[in-house]
Amino acid sequence: MALTQAMLQSIHDEVFRQDDWGKPAQYIPELATIPPDQFAISVCLADGHCLKAGVADKPFSIQSVSKVFSLAATLGRVGGQLWTRVGREPSGTAFDSVVLLEKEQGRPRNPFVNAGAIVTTDALLSGREPKQALAETLGLVRAMAETDQIYINSKVAASEKATGARNRALAHYLQSHGNLTNDPDLTLGTYFHQCAIEMTTTQLAMAGRSLAGLENAPKVIARAHARRINALMMTCGHYDGSGEFAFQVGLPGKSGVGGGILVIAPGVASIAIWSPGLNHYGNSHAGTRAAAMLSDMTGWSVF
Ligand code: GLN
């Protein structure tokens, strides 16, 4: 069914009828105190229109949604070589889990768990200065969203660095298996800054158009790469909540602990949702509900 403004508004209103908003990410001090009862949704359609409801012009920390963009940039740079270092299977574990890495000799299951994203960023860095790799990722995001008004919040990056013992552990473990080519501090510094990119839901929905293959999207990602990225978003984009997201929503999605979710309806729409309270998987609580409502209303599930 065609999406209308009234449908988006009804999703917004339904979200505000709930009592439980979940809790913002507590392990990144800059994000921990954000009031959870906030919501935004933006949808860019194949006809070029974008609809929105809620605080759709408020920038938020995209966190792991950035893994989609760094993966696109890395595939553009090193192509299929990346898969010698990272797998393409769901992990069934939390985003920051170390458990499979030991069992599988330092080859992360997929590019969306932290270990896999750290390897992906390491491949993008490949001997360059962190600021060059970051400029490439940020440049791609800006080109996809068709705006230069997208920035990295260095306070958020510093805040994560200060408490990032787990990601440091992952990076050093990868290094011990020969699956990190740069100094762990350089790769992690690049990774923390990439995660600290801030976008509004409207900018994020605009950026997703290339993945959705919408005709009006800038041609900055190869179609073959977009198809693969969407497949990984469907199977791995919500970590150990990926099966549930596929069940409830039926669309490729990528979440971040900032409370953002990018959802792709291939050929139909690019959707961005934000609400900073998280569920127990570390995915947006209200955002996941809203994605399910949108999918039910529109019939956009790919199944
Ligand atoms: N920067 C966060 C981290 O590495 C990203 C995690 C997430 O959004 N799931 O822990």
Boltz pocket constraint, residues with backbone or C-beta under 6 A from the ligand:
constraints:
  - pocket:
      binder: B
      contacts: [[A, 62], [A, 63], [A, 64], [A, 65], [A, 95], [A, 96], [A, 114], [A, 160], [A, 167], [A, 191], [A, 192], [A, 195], [A, 255], [A, 256], [A, 257], [A, 258], [A, 282]]
      max_distance: 6.0
